[in-house]
Amino acid sequence: MINDDNLNLLELQEDVSNAHTIDVARYIKKIHNLASREEIDSFTTCSCKHDLFLLKCLIEDLYKDLPTFPNQEAEWEKNRVFELLKKGD
């Protein structure tokens, strides 16, 4: 695990690799799946939803501090809209 005291660029690049992004996505989907199950009690479901809300807030807070990349971000948004339209959401 990287801590703030001995952070170097190589460690940072390794820590945020695509494999870690996939692991985080799987973890978030597991929380969602648990919260979505009808046989799970409402206390657990509410707790899972709260966890997702806290993660969403953390990501939004961190994201707003990053530099902007207008062309790439426009492409990301376009792809997201296309995926949503394909799913019918």
Summary of the structure (lengths in Angstrom):
residues: 89
radius of gyration: 16.8
end to end distance: 37.7
largest distance: 46.7
contacts: 162
relative contact order: 0.06
helix: 78%
strand: 0%
